Amino acid sequence: MHLGSVKPEDVAVELYHGRVDPFGQLVEGHSEGMQIEERHENGTYLFRGQIPCLRSGHHGYSVRIIPKHPDMAHKFDTGLILWG
């Protein structure tokens, strides 16, 4: 993932996963944090995460990036989410 001038400490990268309904939409979604696996000098990072497999059936996932800062009361305060 290329973050450019944004520091990886300033974002939360998450796997959002859940059951898929007949329309291909994720329902009953849950998020799992991803960790930095590799850092490159050009602003590119490799993140890695795992999704627990707790139920059978059709499941899907997406990756999302959310701003992160210790002064934020909640991670959705800014309303900014970048979906992968």
Distance bins in CASP14 RR format, pairs under 12 A and 6 or more apart:
PFRMAT RR
TARGET T0000
AUTHOR 0000-0000-0000
RMODE 2
METHOD distances of the structure
MODEL  1
1 8 0 0 0 0 1 0 0 0 0 0 0
1 11 0 0 0 0 1 0 0 0 0 0 0
1 13 1 0 0 1 0 0 0 0 0 0 0
1 34 0 0 0 0 1 0 0 0 0 0 0
1 36 0 0 0 0 1 0 0 0 0 0 0
1 37 0 0 0 0 0 1 0 0 0 0 0
1 38 0 0 0 0 0 1 0 0 0 0 0
1 39 0 0 0 0 0 1 0 0 0 0 0
1 40 0 0 0 0 0 1 0 0 0 0 0
1 42 0 0 0 0 0 1 0 0 0 0 0
1 43 0 0 0 0 1 0 0 0 0 0 0
1 44 1 0 0 1 0 0 0 0 0 0 0
1 45 1 0 1 0 0 0 0 0 0 0 0
1 46 1 0 0 1 0 0 0 0 0 0 0
1 47 1 0 0 1 0 0 0 0 0 0 0
1 48 0 0 0 0 0 1 0 0 0 0 0
1 63 0 0 0 0 1 0 0 0 0 0 0
1 64 0 0 0 0 0 1 0 0 0 0 0
1 65 1 0 0 1 0 0 0 0 0 0 0
1 82 0 0 0 0 1 0 0 0 0 0 0
1 84 0 0 0 0 1 0 0 0 0 0 0
2 8 0 0 0 0 0 1 0 0 0 0 0
2 40 0 0 0 0 1 0 0 0 0 0 0
2 42 1 0 0 1 0 0 0 0 0 0 0
2 43 1 0 0 1 0 0 0 0 0 0 0
2 44 1 0 1 0 0 0 0 0 0 0 0
2 45 1 0 0 1 0 0 0 0 0 0 0
2 46 0 0 0 0 0 1 0 0 0 0 0
2 47 0 0 0 0 0 1 0 0 0 0 0
2 65 0 0 0 0 0 1 0 0 0 0 0
2 82 0 0 0 0 0 1 0 0 0 0 0
3 9 0 0 0 0 0 1 0 0 0 0 0
3 10 0 0 0 0 1 0 0 0 0 0 0
3 11 1 0 0 1 0 0 0 0 0 0 0
3 13 0 0 0 0 1 0 0 0 0 0 0
3 36 0 0 0 0 0 1 0 0 0 0 0
3 39 0 0 0 0 0 1 0 0 0 0 0
3 40 0 0 0 0 0 1 0 0 0 0 0
3 42 0 0 0 0 0 1 0 0 0 0 0
3 43 1 0 1 0 0 0 0 0 0 0 0
3 44 1 0 0 1 0 0 0 0 0 0 0
3 45 1 0 0 1 0 0 0 0 0 0 0
3 46 0 0 0 0 0 1 0 0 0 0 0
3 47 0 0 0 0 0 1 0 0 0 0 0
3 65 0 0 0 0 1 0 0 0 0 0 0
3 67 0 0 0 0 0 1 0 0 0 0 0
3 82 0 0 0 0 0 1 0 0 0 0 0
4 10 0 0 0 0 0 1 0 0 0 0 0
4 11 0 0 0 0 0 1 0 0 0 0 0
4 40 0 0 0 0 0 1 0 0 0 0 0
4 41 0 0 0 0 0 1 0 0 0 0 0
4 42 0 0 0 0 1 0 0 0 0 0 0
4 43 1 0 1 0 0 0 0 0 0 0 0
4 44 0 0 0 0 1 0 0 0 0 0 0
4 45 0 0 0 0 1 0 0 0 0 0 0
5 42 0 0 0 0 0 1 0 0 0 0 0
5 43 0 0 0 0 1 0 0 0 0 0 0
6 12 0 0 0 0 0 1 0 0 0 0 0
6 13 0 0 0 0 0 1 0 0 0 0 0
6 43 0 0 0 0 1 0 0 0 0 0 0
6 44 0 0 0 0 0 1 0 0 0 0 0
6 45 0 0 0 0 1 0 0 0 0 0 0
6 65 0 0 0 0 1 0 0 0 0 0 0
6 66 0 0 0 0 0 1 0 0 0 0 0
6 67 0 0 0 0 1 0 0 0 0 0 0
6 68 0 0 0 0 0 1 0 0 0 0 0
6 69 0 0 0 0 0 1 0 0 0 0 0
6 80 0 0 0 0 0 1 0 0 0 0 0
6 82 0 0 0 0 0 1 0 0 0 0 0
7 36 0 0 0 0 0 1 0 0 0 0 0
7 39 0 0 0 0 0 1 0 0 0 0 0
7 43 0 0 0 0 1 0 0 0 0 0 0
7 45 0 0 0 0 1 0 0 0 0 0 0
7 67 0 0 0 0 0 1 0 0 0 0 0
7 68 0 0 0 0 1 0 0 0 0 0 0
7 69 0 0 0 0 0 1 0 0 0 0 0
8 34 0 0 0 0 0 1 0 0 0 0 0
8 35 0 0 0 0 1 0 0 0 0 0 0
8 36 1 0 1 0 0 0 0 0 0 0 0
8 37 0 0 0 0 0 1 0 0 0 0 0
8 38 0 0 0 0 0 1 0 0 0 0 0
8 39 1 0 0 1 0 0 0 0 0 0 0
8 40 0 0 0 0 0 1 0 0 0 0 0
8 43 0 0 0 0 1 0 0 0 0 0 0
8 44 0 0 0 0 0 1 0 0 0 0 0
8 45 1 0 1 0 0 0 0 0 0 0 0
8 46 0 0 0 0 0 1 0 0 0 0 0
8 47 0 0 0 0 1 0 0 0 0 0 0
8 65 0 0 0 0 0 1 0 0 0 0 0
8 68 0 0 0 0 1 0 0 0 0 0 0
9 36 0 0 0 0 1 0 0 0 0 0 0
9 39 0 0 0 0 0 1 0 0 0 0 0
9 45 0 0 0 0 0 1 0 0 0 0 0
9 67 0 0 0 0 0 1 0 0 0 0 0
9 68 1 0 0 1 0 0 0 0 0 0 0
9 69 0 0 0 0 1 0 0 0 0 0 0
9 70 0 0 0 0 0 1 0 0 0 0 0
10 45 0 0 0 0 0 1 0 0 0 0 0
10 65 0 0 0 0 0 1 0 0 0 0 0
10 66 0 0 0 0 0 1 0 0 0 0 0
10 67 1 0 0 1 0 0 0 0 0 0 0
10 68 1 0 0 1 0 0 0 0 0 0 0
10 69 1 0 0 1 0 0 0 0 0 0 0
10 70 0 0 0 0 0 1 0 0 0 0 0
10 71 0 0 0 0 0 1 0 0 0 0 0
10 72 0 0 0 0 0 1 0 0 0 0 0
10 78 0 0 0 0 0 1 0 0 0 0 0
10 80 0 0 0 0 0 1 0 0 0 0 0
11 33 0 0 0 0 0 1 0 0 0 0 0
11 34 0 0 0 0 0 1 0 0 0 0 0
11 36 0 0 0 0 0 1 0 0 0 0 0
11 45 0 0 0 0 1 0 0 0 0 0 0
11 47 0 0 0 0 1 0 0 0 0 0 0
11 63 0 0 0 0 0 1 0 0 0 0 0
11 64 0 0 0 0 1 0 0 0 0 0 0
11 65 1 0 1 0 0 0 0 0 0 0 0
11 66 1 0 0 1 0 0 0 0 0 0 0
11 67 1 0 0 1 0 0 0 0 0 0 0
11 68 1 0 1 0 0 0 0 0 0 0 0
11 69 0 0 0 0 1 0 0 0 0 0 0
11 72 0 0 0 0 0 1 0 0 0 0 0
11 75 0 0 0 0 0 1 0 0 0 0 0
11 78 0 0 0 0 0 1 0 0 0 0 0
11 80 0 0 0 0 1 0 0 0 0 0 0
11 81 0 0 0 0 0 1 0 0 0 0 0
11 82 0 0 0 0 1 0 0 0 0 0 0
12 31 0 0 0 0 1 0 0 0 0 0 0
12 32 0 0 0 0 0 1 0 0 0 0 0
12 33 1 0 0 1 0 0 0 0 0 0 0
12 34 0 0 0 0 1 0 0 0 0 0 0
12 35 0 0 0 0 0 1 0 0 0 0 0
12 36 0 0 0 0 0 1 0 0 0 0 0
12 47 0 0 0 0 0 1 0 0 0 0 0
12 63 0 0 0 0 0 1 0 0 0 0 0
12 64 0 0 0 0 1 0 0 0 0 0 0
12 65 1 0 0 1 0 0 0 0 0 0 0
12 66 1 0 1 0 0 0 0 0 0 0 0
12 67 1 0 0 1 0 0 0 0 0 0 0
12 68 1 0 1 0 0 0 0 0 0 0 0
12 69 0 0 0 0 0 1 0 0 0 0 0
12 72 0 0 0 0 0 1 0 0 0 0 0
12 74 0 0 0 0 0 1 0 0 0 0 0
12 75 1 0 0 1 0 0 0 0 0 0 0
12 76 0 0 0 0 0 1 0 0 0 0 0
12 78 0 0 0 0 0 1 0 0 0 0 0
12 80 0 0 0 0 0 1 0 0 0 0 0
12 81 0 0 0 0 0 1 0 0 0 0 0
12 82 0 0 0 0 0 1 0 0 0 0 0
13 31 0 0 0 0 0 1 0 0 0 0 0
13 32 0 0 0 0 0 1 0 0 0 0 0
13 33 1 0 0 1 0 0 0 0 0 0 0
13 34 1 0 1 0 0 0 0 0 0 0 0
13 35 0 0 0 0 1 0 0 0 0 0 0
13 36 0 0 0 0 1 0 0 0 0 0 0
13 37 0 0 0 0 0 1 0 0 0 0 0
13 45 0 0 0 0 1 0 0 0 0 0 0
13 46 0 0 0 0 0 1 0 0 0 0 0
13 47 1 0 1 0 0 0 0 0 0 0 0
13 48 0 0 0 0 1 0 0 0 0 0 0
13 49 0 0 0 0 1 0 0 0 0 0 0
13 62 0 0 0 0 0 1 0 0 0 0 0
13 63 1 0 0 1 0 0 0 0 0 0 0
13 64 1 0 0 1 0 0 0 0 0 0 0
13 65 1 0 1 0 0 0 0 0 0 0 0
13 66 0 0 0 0 1 0 0 0 0 0 0
13 67 0 0 0 0 0 1 0 0 0 0 0
13 68 0 0 0 0 1 0 0 0 0 0 0
13 75 0 0 0 0 0 1 0 0 0 0 0
13 81 0 0 0 0 0 1 0 0 0 0 0
13 82 0 0 0 0 1 0 0 0 0 0 0
13 83 0 0 0 0 0 1 0 0 0 0 0
13 84 0 0 0 0 0 1 0 0 0 0 0
14 29 0 0 0 0 0 1 0 0 0 0 0
14 30 0 0 0 0 1 0 0 0 0 0 0
14 31 1 0 1 0 0 0 0 0 0 0 0
14 32 1 0 0 1 0 0 0 0 0 0 0
14 33 1 0 1 0 0 0 0 0 0 0 0
14 34 1 0 0 1 0 0 0 0 0 0 0
14 35 0 0 0 0 0 1 0 0 0 0 0
14 47 0 0 0 0 1 0 0 0 0 0 0
14 49 0 0 0 0 1 0 0 0 0 0 0
14 50 0 0 0 0 0 1 0 0 0 0 0
14 51 0 0 0 0 0 1 0 0 0 0 0
14 61 0 0 0 0 0 1 0 0 0 0 0
14 62 0 0 0 0 1 0 0 0 0 0 0
14 63 1 0 0 1 0 0 0 0 0 0 0
14 64 1 0 1 0 0 0 0 0 0 0 0
14 65 1 0 0 1 0 0 0 0 0 0 0
14 66 1 0 0 1 0 0 0 0 0 0 0
14 68 0 0 0 0 0 1 0 0 0 0 0
14 75 0 0 0 0 1 0 0 0 0 0 0
14 76 0 0 0 0 0 1 0 0 0 0 0
14 81 0 0 0 0 1 0 0 0 0 0 0
14 82 0 0 0 0 0 1 0 0 0 0 0
14 83 0 0 0 0 0 1 0 0 0 0 0
14 84 0 0 0 0 0 1 0 0 0 0 0
15 26 0 0 0 0 0 1 0 0 0 0 0
15 29 0 0 0 0 0 1 0 0 0 0 0
15 30 0 0 0 0 1 0 0 0 0 0 0
15 31 1 0 0 1 0 0 0 0 0 0 0
15 32 1 0 1 0 0 0 0 0 0 0 0
15 33 1 0 0 1 0 0 0 0 0 0 0
15 34 1 0 0 1 0 0 0 0 0 0 0
15 35 0 0 0 0 0 1 0 0 0 0 0
15 47 0 0 0 0 1 0 0 0 0 0 0
15 48 0 0 0 0 1 0 0 0 0 0 0
15 49 1 0 1 0 0 0 0 0 0 0 0
15 50 1 0 0 1 0 0 0 0 0 0 0
15 51 1 0 1 0 0 0 0 0 0 0 0
15 52 0 0 0 0 0 1 0 0 0 0 0
15 59 0 0 0 0 0 1 0 0 0 0 0
15 60 0 0 0 0 1 0 0 0 0 0 0
15 61 1 0 1 0 0 0 0 0 0 0 0
15 62 1 0 0 1 0 0 0 0 0 0 0
15 63 1 0 0 1 0 0 0 0 0 0 0
15 64 0 0 0 0 1 0 0 0 0 0 0
15 65 0 0 0 0 0 1 0 0 0 0 0
15 83 0 0 0 0 0 1 0 0 0 0 0
15 84 0 0 0 0 0 1 0 0 0 0 0
16 25 0 0 0 0 0 1 0 0 0 0 0
16 26 1 0 0 1 0 0 0 0 0 0 0
16 27 0 0 0 0 0 1 0 0 0 0 0
16 28 0 0 0 0 0 1 0 0 0 0 0
16 29 1 0 0 1 0 0 0 0 0 0 0
16 30 1 0 0 1 0 0 0 0 0 0 0
16 31 1 0 1 0 0 0 0 0 0 0 0
16 32 0 0 0 0 1 0 0 0 0 0 0
16 33 0 0 0 0 1 0 0 0 0 0 0
16 34 0 0 0 0 0 1 0 0 0 0 0
16 49 0 0 0 0 0 1 0 0 0 0 0
16 51 0 0 0 0 1 0 0 0 0 0 0
16 59 0 0 0 0 0 1 0 0 0 0 0
16 60 0 0 0 0 1 0 0 0 0 0 0
16 61 1 0 0 1 0 0 0 0 0 0 0
16 62 1 0 1 0 0 0 0 0 0 0 0
16 63 1 0 0 1 0 0 0 0 0 0 0
16 64 1 0 1 0 0 0 0 0 0 0 0
16 65 0 0 0 0 0 1 0 0 0 0 0
16 66 0 0 0 0 0 1 0 0 0 0 0
16 81 0 0 0 0 1 0 0 0 0 0 0
16 82 0 0 0 0 0 1 0 0 0 0 0
16 83 0 0 0 0 1 0 0 0 0 0 0
16 84 0 0 0 0 1 0 0 0 0 0 0
17 26 1 0 0 1 0 0 0 0 0 0 0
17 27 0 0 0 0 0 1 0 0 0 0 0
17 28 0 0 0 0 1 0 0 0 0 0 0
17 29 1 0 0 1 0 0 0 0 0 0 0
17 30 1 0 0 1 0 0 0 0 0 0 0
17 31 1 0 0 1 0 0 0 0 0 0 0
17 32 1 0 0 1 0 0 0 0 0 0 0
17 33 0 0 0 0 0 1 0 0 0 0 0
17 34 0 0 0 0 0 1 0 0 0 0 0
17 49 0 0 0 0 0 1 0 0 0 0 0
17 50 0 0 0 0 0 1 0 0 0 0 0
17 51 1 0 1 0 0 0 0 0 0 0 0
17 52 0 0 0 0 1 0 0 0 0 0 0
17 53 0 0 0 0 1 0 0 0 0 0 0
17 54 0 0 0 0 0 1 0 0 0 0 0
17 55 0 0 0 0 0 1 0 0 0 0 0
17 58 0 0 0 0 0 1 0 0 0 0 0
17 59 1 0 0 1 0 0 0 0 0 0 0
17 60 1 0 1 0 0 0 0 0 0 0 0
17 61 1 1 0 0 0 0 0 0 0 0 0
17 62 1 0 0 1 0 0 0 0 0 0 0
17 63 0 0 0 0 1 0 0 0 0 0 0
17 64 0 0 0 0 0 1 0 0 0 0 0
18 24 0 0 0 0 0 1 0 0 0 0 0
18 25 0 0 0 0 1 0 0 0 0 0 0
18 26 1 0 1 0 0 0 0 0 0 0 0
18 27 1 0 0 1 0 0 0 0 0 0 0
18 28 1 0 1 0 0 0 0 0 0 0 0
18 29 1 0 1 0 0 0 0 0 0 0 0
18 30 1 0 0 1 0 0 0 0 0 0 0
18 31 0 0 0 0 1 0 0 0 0 0 0
18 32 0 0 0 0 0 1 0 0 0 0 0
18 51 0 0 0 0 1 0 0 0 0 0 0
18 52 0 0 0 0 0 1 0 0 0 0 0
18 53 0 0 0 0 0 1 0 0 0 0 0
18 54 0 0 0 0 0 1 0 0 0 0 0
18 55 0 0 0 0 1 0 0 0 0 0 0
18 57 0 0 0 0 0 1 0 0 0 0 0
18 58 0 0 0 0 1 0 0 0 0 0 0
18 59 1 0 1 0 0 0 0 0 0 0 0
18 60 1 0 1 0 0 0 0 0 0 0 0
18 61 1 0 0 1 0 0 0 0 0 0 0
18 62 0 0 0 0 1 0 0 0 0 0 0
19 25 0 0 0 0 1 0 0 0 0 0 0
19 26 1 0 0 1 0 0 0 0 0 0 0
19 27 1 0 1 0 0 0 0 0 0 0 0
19 28 1 0 1 0 0 0 0 0 0 0 0
19 29 1 0 0 1 0 0 0 0 0 0 0
19 30 0 0 0 0 0 1 0 0 0 0 0
19 54 0 0 0 0 0 1 0 0 0 0 0
19 55 1 0 0 1 0 0 0 0 0 0 0
19 56 0 0 0 0 0 1 0 0 0 0 0
19 57 1 0 0 1 0 0 0 0 0 0 0
19 58 1 0 0 1 0 0 0 0 0 0 0
19 59 1 0 1 0 0 0 0 0 0 0 0
19 60 1 0 0 1 0 0 0 0 0 0 0
19 61 0 0 0 0 0 1 0 0 0 0 0
20 26 1 0 0 1 0 0 0 0 0 0 0
20 27 1 0 0 1 0 0 0 0 0 0 0
20 28 0 0 0 0 1 0 0 0 0 0 0
20 29 0 0 0 0 0 1 0 0 0 0 0
20 55 0 0 0 0 0 1 0 0 0 0 0
20 57 0 0 0 0 1 0 0 0 0 0 0
20 58 1 0 1 0 0 0 0 0 0 0 0
20 59 1 0 0 1 0 0 0 0 0 0 0
20 60 1 0 1 0 0 0 0 0 0 0 0
20 61 0 0 0 0 1 0 0 0 0 0 0
20 62 0 0 0 0 0 1 0 0 0 0 0
21 27 1 0 1 0 0 0 0 0 0 0 0
21 28 0 0 0 0 1 0 0 0 0 0 0
21 29 0 0 0 0 0 1 0 0 0 0 0
21 57 0 0 0 0 0 1 0 0 0 0 0
21 58 0 0 0 0 1 0 0 0 0 0 0
21 59 0 0 0 0 0 1 0 0 0 0 0
21 60 0 0 0 0 0 1 0 0 0 0 0
22 58 0 0 0 0 1 0 0 0 0 0 0
23 58 0 0 0 0 0 1 0 0 0 0 0
24 58 0 0 0 0 1 0 0 0 0 0 0
24 59 0 0 0 0 0 1 0 0 0 0 0
24 60 0 0 0 0 1 0 0 0 0 0 0
24 62 0 0 0 0 0 1 0 0 0 0 0
25 58 0 0 0 0 0 1 0 0 0 0 0
25 60 0 0 0 0 1 0 0 0 0 0 0
25 62 0 0 0 0 0 1 0 0 0 0 0
26 51 0 0 0 0 0 1 0 0 0 0 0
26 58 0 0 0 0 0 1 0 0 0 0 0
26 59 0 0 0 0 1 0 0 0 0 0 0
26 60 1 0 0 1 0 0 0 0 0 0 0
26 61 1 0 0 1 0 0 0 0 0 0 0
26 62 1 0 0 1 0 0 0 0 0 0 0
26 64 0 0 0 0 0 1 0 0 0 0 0
26 83 0 0 0 0 0 1 0 0 0 0 0
27 58 0 0 0 0 0 1 0 0 0 0 0
27 59 0 0 0 0 0 1 0 0 0 0 0
27 60 0 0 0 0 0 1 0 0 0 0 0
28 54 0 0 0 0 0 1 0 0 0 0 0
28 55 0 0 0 0 1 0 0 0 0 0 0
28 57 0 0 0 0 0 1 0 0 0 0 0
28 58 0 0 0 0 0 1 0 0 0 0 0
28 59 0 0 0 0 1 0 0 0 0 0 0
28 60 0 0 0 0 0 1 0 0 0 0 0
29 51 0 0 0 0 0 1 0 0 0 0 0
29 59 0 0 0 0 1 0 0 0 0 0 0
29 60 0 0 0 0 1 0 0 0 0 0 0
29 61 0 0 0 0 1 0 0 0 0 0 0
29 62 0 0 0 0 1 0 0 0 0 0 0
29 64 0 0 0 0 0 1 0 0 0 0 0
30 51 0 0 0 0 1 0 0 0 0 0 0
30 52 0 0 0 0 1 0 0 0 0 0 0
30 54 0 0 0 0 1 0 0 0 0 0 0
30 55 0 0 0 0 0 1 0 0 0 0 0
30 59 0 0 0 0 0 1 0 0 0 0 0
30 60 0 0 0 0 0 1 0 0 0 0 0
30 61 0 0 0 0 1 0 0 0 0 0 0
30 62 0 0 0 0 0 1 0 0 0 0 0
31 49 0 0 0 0 0 1 0 0 0 0 0
31 51 0 0 0 0 0 1 0 0 0 0 0
31 52 0 0 0 0 0 1 0 0 0 0 0
31 61 0 0 0 0 1 0 0 0 0 0 0
31 62 0 0 0 0 1 0 0 0 0 0 0
31 63 0 0 0 0 0 1 0 0 0 0 0
31 64 1 0 0 1 0 0 0 0 0 0 0
31 65 0 0 0 0 0 1 0 0 0 0 0
31 66 0 0 0 0 1 0 0 0 0 0 0
31 75 0 0 0 0 1 0 0 0 0 0 0
31 76 0 0 0 0 0 1 0 0 0 0 0
31 81 0 0 0 0 0 1 0 0 0 0 0
32 47 0 0 0 0 0 1 0 0 0 0 0
32 48 0 0 0 0 0 1 0 0 0 0 0
32 49 1 0 0 1 0 0 0 0 0 0 0
32 50 1 0 0 1 0 0 0 0 0 0 0
32 51 1 0 0 1 0 0 0 0 0 0 0
32 52 1 0 0 1 0 0 0 0 0 0 0
32 53 0 0 0 0 0 1 0 0 0 0 0
32 54 0 0 0 0 0 1 0 0 0 0 0
32 61 0 0 0 0 1 0 0 0 0 0 0
32 62 0 0 0 0 0 1 0 0 0 0 0
32 63 0 0 0 0 0 1 0 0 0 0 0
32 64 0 0 0 0 0 1 0 0 0 0 0
33 47 0 0 0 0 1 0 0 0 0 0 0
33 48 0 0 0 0 1 0 0 0 0 0 0
33 49 1 0 0 1 0 0 0 0 0 0 0
33 50 0 0 0 0 1 0 0 0 0 0 0
33 51 0 0 0 0 0 1 0 0 0 0 0
33 52 0 0 0 0 0 1 0 0 0 0 0
33 61 0 0 0 0 0 1 0 0 0 0 0
33 63 0 0 0 0 0 1 0 0 0 0 0
33 64 0 0 0 0 1 0 0 0 0 0 0
33 65 0 0 0 0 0 1 0 0 0 0 0
33 66 0 0 0 0 0 1 0 0 0 0 0
33 68 0 0 0 0 0 1 0 0 0 0 0
33 75 0 0 0 0 0 1 0 0 0 0 0
34 45 0 0 0 0 1 0 0 0 0 0 0
34 46 0 0 0 0 1 0 0 0 0 0 0
34 47 1 0 1 0 0 0 0 0 0 0 0
34 48 1 0 0 1 0 0 0 0 0 0 0
34 49 1 0 1 0 0 0 0 0 0 0 0
34 50 0 0 0 0 1 0 0 0 0 0 0
34 51 0 0 0 0 0 1 0 0 0 0 0
34 61 0 0 0 0 0 1 0 0 0 0 0
34 63 1 0 0 1 0 0 0 0 0 0 0
34 64 0 0 0 0 1 0 0 0 0 0 0
34 65 0 0 0 0 1 0 0 0 0 0 0
34 66 0 0 0 0 0 1 0 0 0 0 0
35 45 0 0 0 0 0 1 0 0 0 0 0
35 46 0 0 0 0 1 0 0 0 0 0 0
35 47 1 0 0 1 0 0 0 0 0 0 0
35 48 1 0 0 1 0 0 0 0 0 0 0
35 49 1 0 0 1 0 0 0 0 0 0 0
35 50 0 0 0 0 1 0 0 0 0 0 0
36 43 0 0 0 0 0 1 0 0 0 0 0
36 44 0 0 0 0 0 1 0 0 0 0 0
36 45 1 0 1 0 0 0 0 0 0 0 0
36 46 1 0 0 1 0 0 0 0 0 0 0
36 47 1 0 1 0 0 0 0 0 0 0 0
36 48 0 0 0 0 1 0 0 0 0 0 0
36 49 0 0 0 0 0 1 0 0 0 0 0
37 44 0 0 0 0 0 1 0 0 0 0 0
37 45 0 0 0 0 1 0 0 0 0 0 0
37 46 1 0 1 0 0 0 0 0 0 0 0
37 47 1 0 0 1 0 0 0 0 0 0 0
37 48 1 0 1 0 0 0 0 0 0 0 0
37 49 0 0 0 0 1 0 0 0 0 0 0
37 50 0 0 0 0 0 1 0 0 0 0 0
38 44 0 0 0 0 1 0 0 0 0 0 0
38 45 1 0 0 1 0 0 0 0 0 0 0
38 46 1 0 1 0 0 0 0 0 0 0 0
38 47 0 0 0 0 1 0 0 0 0 0 0
38 48 0 0 0 0 1 0 0 0 0 0 0
39 45 1 0 1 0 0 0 0 0 0 0 0
39 46 0 0 0 0 1 0 0 0 0 0 0
39 47 0 0 0 0 0 1 0 0 0 0 0
40 46 0 0 0 0 1 0 0 0 0 0 0
45 65 0 0 0 0 0 1 0 0 0 0 0
47 63 0 0 0 0 1 0 0 0 0 0 0
47 64 0 0 0 0 0 1 0 0 0 0 0
47 65 0 0 0 0 1 0 0 0 0 0 0
47 84 0 0 0 0 0 1 0 0 0 0 0
48 63 0 0 0 0 0 1 0 0 0 0 0
49 61 0 0 0 0 0 1 0 0 0 0 0
49 63 0 0 0 0 1 0 0 0 0 0 0
50 61 0 0 0 0 0 1 0 0 0 0 0
51 59 0 0 0 0 1 0 0 0 0 0 0
51 60 0 0 0 0 1 0 0 0 0 0 0
51 61 1 0 0 1 0 0 0 0 0 0 0
51 62 0 0 0 0 0 1 0 0 0 0 0
51 63 0 0 0 0 0 1 0 0 0 0 0
52 59 0 0 0 0 0 1 0 0 0 0 0
52 61 0 0 0 0 0 1 0 0 0 0 0
53 59 0 0 0 0 1 0 0 0 0 0 0
53 60 0 0 0 0 0 1 0 0 0 0 0
53 61 0 0 0 0 0 1 0 0 0 0 0
61 83 0 0 0 0 0 1 0 0 0 0 0
61 84 0 0 0 0 0 1 0 0 0 0 0
62 81 0 0 0 0 0 1 0 0 0 0 0
62 82 0 0 0 0 0 1 0 0 0 0 0
62 83 1 0 1 0 0 0 0 0 0 0 0
62 84 1 0 1 0 0 0 0 0 0 0 0
63 81 0 0 0 0 0 1 0 0 0 0 0
63 82 0 0 0 0 1 0 0 0 0 0 0
63 83 1 0 0 1 0 0 0 0 0 0 0
63 84 1 0 1 0 0 0 0 0 0 0 0
64 75 0 0 0 0 0 1 0 0 0 0 0
64 76 0 0 0 0 0 1 0 0 0 0 0
64 79 0 0 0 0 0 1 0 0 0 0 0
64 80 0 0 0 0 0 1 0 0 0 0 0
64 81 1 0 1 0 0 0 0 0 0 0 0
64 82 1 0 0 1 0 0 0 0 0 0 0
64 83 1 0 1 0 0 0 0 0 0 0 0
64 84 1 0 0 1 0 0 0 0 0 0 0
65 75 0 0 0 0 0 1 0 0 0 0 0
65 78 0 0 0 0 0 1 0 0 0 0 0
65 80 0 0 0 0 1 0 0 0 0 0 0
65 81 1 0 0 1 0 0 0 0 0 0 0
65 82 1 0 1 0 0 0 0 0 0 0 0
65 83 0 0 0 0 1 0 0 0 0 0 0
65 84 1 0 0 1 0 0 0 0 0 0 0
66 72 0 0 0 0 1 0 0 0 0 0 0
66 74 0 0 0 0 0 1 0 0 0 0 0
66 75 1 0 1 0 0 0 0 0 0 0 0
66 76 1 0 0 1 0 0 0 0 0 0 0
66 77 0 0 0 0 1 0 0 0 0 0 0
66 78 0 0 0 0 1 0 0 0 0 0 0
66 79 0 0 0 0 1 0 0 0 0 0 0
66 80 1 0 0 1 0 0 0 0 0 0 0
66 81 1 0 1 0 0 0 0 0 0 0 0
66 82 1 0 0 1 0 0 0 0 0 0 0
66 83 0 0 0 0 0 1 0 0 0 0 0
67 74 0 0 0 0 0 1 0 0 0 0 0
67 75 1 0 0 1 0 0 0 0 0 0 0
67 76 0 0 0 0 1 0 0 0 0 0 0
67 77 0 0 0 0 1 0 0 0 0 0 0
67 78 1 0 1 0 0 0 0 0 0 0 0
67 79 0 0 0 0 1 0 0 0 0 0 0
67 80 1 0 1 0 0 0 0 0 0 0 0
67 81 0 0 0 0 1 0 0 0 0 0 0
67 82 0 0 0 0 1 0 0 0 0 0 0
68 74 0 0 0 0 0 1 0 0 0 0 0
68 75 1 0 0 1 0 0 0 0 0 0 0
68 76 0 0 0 0 0 1 0 0 0 0 0
68 77 0 0 0 0 0 1 0 0 0 0 0
68 78 0 0 0 0 0 1 0 0 0 0 0
68 80 0 0 0 0 0 1 0 0 0 0 0
68 81 0 0 0 0 0 1 0 0 0 0 0
69 75 0 0 0 0 1 0 0 0 0 0 0
69 77 0 0 0 0 1 0 0 0 0 0 0
69 78 0 0 0 0 1 0 0 0 0 0 0
69 80 0 0 0 0 0 1 0 0 0 0 0
71 77 0 0 0 0 1 0 0 0 0 0 0
71 78 0 0 0 0 0 1 0 0 0 0 0
72 78 1 0 0 1 0 0 0 0 0 0 0
72 79 0 0 0 0 0 1 0 0 0 0 0
72 80 0 0 0 0 0 1 0 0 0 0 0
75 81 0 0 0 0 1 0 0 0 0 0 0
END
